[in-house]
């Protein structure tokens, strides 16, 4: 289907169905012609790799009653239109691109839903409005939008925050992480959880500037992005309580031991093996999910008929909420031993009185309240 967007670019659009919503999306590669007949690169409106992100978001907001939902960087409007169709909330979609603005309106019309649509800079949009749920889903870091998002969230509001700059957060580019998040990352076998907790810690510190506390209801690390769902509360005591969940992780690259401690400032330390600790943070050391909320989200996700989404949510539900996961394969590789079957590790830890679960962060990872010095003998057995 050839459709003119903003009167300047003719795009080939395909109709797809995602969830229970019909969407017009641009063909990969995007087309259009310049005056000289060359192919013209147009904005990318739809990313199929983010379907799970949209699935979980729709399932999450279905658990909320009568809210206003704002998608500040809406692109094609896929997420916001789905929220309007599948959750029935009042939705406002904004994007700075006129091409996206036109496509959002076409997608709303296709689904016969009434939504508010605007074509503004995201921060200007947030300054001018208040919403119950604000979704920040940029290409890259959400940092430039978080201050205004916190201020634009109504009392007892919610934020949905996506970060696709996982390389800095996971320690591949530590200077970039420090510039953006004011935190030192850790490139390690559990870097994805460290990165997610750095992001969550930054959101908590941002909220605290405006006397707002934070509770993490759901979070996940999926493919190339981190995603958070947090509720906000108002008052300096609530803000201070959130800040008490901030701390640092201490890691020994020689023996792989790790420990963590809450506090505003990091401490110097040496591992029991006499090797100096590497320190990462500040980061969030509190809970990264709320099981009652997560159960409601899972219940509300069945209509999606998406095995990948259901598997992700159920794995998170079963996870032990204790920092940080162990990547068994990488530990065994470091110790030059073969990795035992997962079921044997679980059985051995349970027999020793520890809790243990798989983790969504890593296919070869486990979460347990057992320290590394208790886990290692079981791996060598």
N, C-alpha and C positions, 0 to 999 in steps of 0.2 A: 504494500500500500504506500503510495507516494503522498506525503503530506507536507505542506509548506508551514514552516515554523518561523514566527516573527517576521514573516514576509521576505526572508532573505535566504534561507537555506531550505532546499527541498530534500527531505530525508526519506529513506525507505524504512517504514515502520512495520513491525510484525505484531500481531496480537497473540499474547500468551495468557495462560491462567496460572496464578500463583495464590496458594491458599484457596479461597473461594472468590477471588477478585480477578477481573479481566484487566489486562494492562497492554497499552501500546508501548512498545519499546523499540529503540533504534537497533538496527542490525549492527553486529560487531564490525568495527572498522569504519562505519559511518560514511554517509556519502553526501555528496553535494558537489557542485562544480563552481570553480572560480570563473571570472569573466573570460579568462584565457583558456578555459576548458579543462584545467587541471583539477584533480580530486582535491577537495577541501576538507581539512580536518575539522570536525565539529565536536561539540561537547559530548562526553560519554554520559548518557542519562541513566543507564541501568546496568547493574553488576550482578549477574546470576550467582556469583560466589557468595554474595551477601544474603542469600535466601534464608539461611538459618537465622541470621541476625533479625530479619523481618518476621520470621515465624515466631521466634521467642518474644519479640516485642509485642506482637499481636496477642499472643497467649498471655503475656504479663498484663497488658492494659485491660484485657477482658475480665481480670479479677478486680478491677477498680470500678467504682460506681460513679456514673454521671460526671465525667471529668472533661476539661478542655485540654486538647492535645496539640502541641505545636511541633512541627517538623521544620527546623530552622534552615536546613540545607537540603531541600527536598528532592532536587534532581528531577527525575521523571514523576515524582510523587508516589512511587511504588509503596513505600512504607505508610505514609499518611493516608493514601486512598484505601489501603488494606485495613488500617485502623478504623476508618469511617465505615467501611463495608462489614468488617468481621467483628468489630467491637461496638459499633454504634455510637461512638463518642463524637462530640463536636470537635472538628479538626480544622486547624489553620496551617496551610502549607506555604512556605516562603523559599524563594531561591533568587539569587542575584542575577541569574541568566534569564534573558527574555525568551530564549528558546525553551528553557525548562518551564518557564511560566506558562507558555502556550501549551506545552505538552501536558502539564498538570491539569489544565482546564479540560483538555480533550479526554484525559483519563477519568476525570470526575464525571464528565458527561456520559462516557461509555458505561460507567457503573451506576448512573442515575443517583448519585449522592451529592448532597449540598455541602460544599466545603468553602472556607474562606481561602483565597489565594492572593499572595502579594509578591512583588518583584522588588526586593530591597536588599541592601547589605545586611548580613545576618546580625551583626551587633546593633545596627540601627533598629532593626526589627525587634530585637529583644528589649532595647531601651524603651520602646514605645508601648510594650504590651505586657500583660501578666497572664500566666497559664498554670494549670494544675500539673501538667506533665510536659516537660521540655526535652526534646530529643536533639542531641548534638552528635551528628554522624558525618564528620568531614573526611576529606581525603588527607590523611596525615594526622597531625596532632589536634586535639580539641582545645588546647590551652588558650588560644586567642578568644574563645567564646565563653569560657567558664565563668568569669566574673559576672558578665551580664546575664548569663543563664541563671546563676544563683539568685541574683537580684530580681529576675523576672519570674521566678517560681513563687507561686502563691504560698500562703501559710500551709504547712503540712503538705507541701508539693513534692514532686518527684523529678529526678533527672535520669535520662537514659544517655549514657556517654560511650562513644566508640573512639578508639585510637587505632589507627592503622600503621603508625610509626613504631612498629614493634622492634625494629633493629636497634634504635637508640635505647629503648626501654629494656631490652634484653642484653645490653652491654656491648653490642657490636660497635656502636659509635658513642662512647661514654661522654665525650664533650658535648655532643648534641643533646643527650639526655640531661646533662647538668644545665645547659642553656635553657632548655624548655621547662624542665620540671624541678630544677634546683635540687637534684638528687643524684647520687652516685649509683649507677647500676652494677650488675654483677653478671659477667658472661660465664655461666656455669651450667651444670647439668640440670639445675632447677630454675633456669633464668626466666622461664615464662611466668612462673608464679611470682618471682621477684618483680618482674616488669609490671604485672597486673597490680601488685600491691603498691608499687611506686605511683602508678596512675591514681589509684584509689586514695593514697595518702595525699597526693597533690589536690585532688578534689576536696578532701576533708579540710586541708589547710586553706584552700580558697574559700570554702563555705564559712570557716571560722572567722575570716576577716569581716564578715557581715553578720556576726553573732548568730550563726546557724550551725546546728549540729547535724550529723550525718549517720545514717544506718544503712549498711549494705544489705540489700534484700536478695540480690542475685548477681553473679558475675561469671564470665566465662572467657576462656582463651580458645579461639577457634580460627584455624588456618592462619591468616595474616593479620588478625586484629584481636584486640581486647574489647570487652563490652561490660559495662557496669549498669546496674539499676539501683539507685539509692533514694531513700526518703529523707527529706529535710525537716528539721524542727527548729523552732526559733527560741533564742535566748542565749545569753553568754554562758550560762551553766551548761547548756546542751553543747555549745561549741567547745567549751573546755573539756567536757567529757569525751568528745571525739578526738581532741588533740592528745588525750592520754592513751589513745590507741596507736599513736605514732611511735616508731622506734627504728631499730637497725638490726640487720642480720650480719653475723660474723662467720666467715668462711675460711677454712684451711684448704688451700689448693693441693697440699701435699697428701694429707690423709683423708680429705673430703668431709671432715667433721664440720658441722655447722651448729650455731646457736643463735638465739635472738633475744633482744631485750628492749623493752619500751623505755622511752626517754627522749628528751628534746635534743640532746647532744650525744654523739658517738663516743665510745670509750676505746682506748688503745688496749690491745690484748695480744696474748700469745697462746697458741693452741698447746694442748698437753704434749704434742709431739715436738714442741719447741719452735714450730714455724709460726711467723707472725700472721695474724688474721687479716684477711681482706674484708673491708667493711662496706656494706651497701645500705643506702637510705638517704634521707628519711623515707620510710614506707609504712603502710598500714599493717598492723599486727593483730587487728581485731578480726571478727568474723567476716567472711566474704560471701555468706549466704544466710538466708533465714528459712529453715525447713518448712514451717507452716505455710509461708508464702509460696515456696517452691512447689509444695504439694498442690496448692491451688492452681498454680501455673500449669503444672503437668495435667491436672484434671481438665483445664481449659484448652489444652493443646490437642486433644484427641481428634477434634474435627479436621485438623490439618492433614491427618493420614500421612505423616512424614516420619519414616523410621529413623532417619538421621537426627531429626530434632528431638524425638522422643528418647532416643538412646543418649543424646547429650544431656538432657534434663535429668533423666534417671540416674546417670552416672554421677552427676553433680549432687543429687539428693543423697546418694549412698556414700559420698566422700566424707571422710573424717575432716572436720573443720579445724585442722591443726597445721600451722606452718611447719615445714615446707615439704614438698614431696621428694621421694628418693627415686631416681632413675636407676632401676636395678641393673639394667644392661650396661650402663656406663660405669657404675660402681664395680661390677664384675670385670669389665674390661680394664679398669684402672688397677684392680688387684690381680689381674691375669688369671682369672678363674672362669669356668663355665657358669652361665646363669641357670639356676635351678628353675623348674616349672613354677609358675605363679601360684598354683594351688598349694604346692608344698611350702612356699614362703608364708602364705596366709595361715595354713594349719600350724606351722611352727610358732608364728607370732601369737596366735590365739592360745596355744598351749602354754606360752610363757605369760599369759595374762594381759597382752597388749591388744589394742584395737588396730584394725587394718582394713584398708579398702583400696580399690583401684582409684585412679584419678583421671579426670578428663584432660588434664594438662599434658599428659604424656602416655602413649600407649604402653610403654614399658616401665611406667612408674607406679609407685604405691604411695599411699598416705598411711602413716602410722604414728602413734605416740611413743614408739620405741626409739631410743637414741641410736645413732649409728654404731656405737660400740656394742650394742645388744643385737643389732641387725646383722653385723658382719659375721659373727660365728655361725649364724643360721645359714648364711650364704655359702660358707666354707664346708658346712656339714655334708 
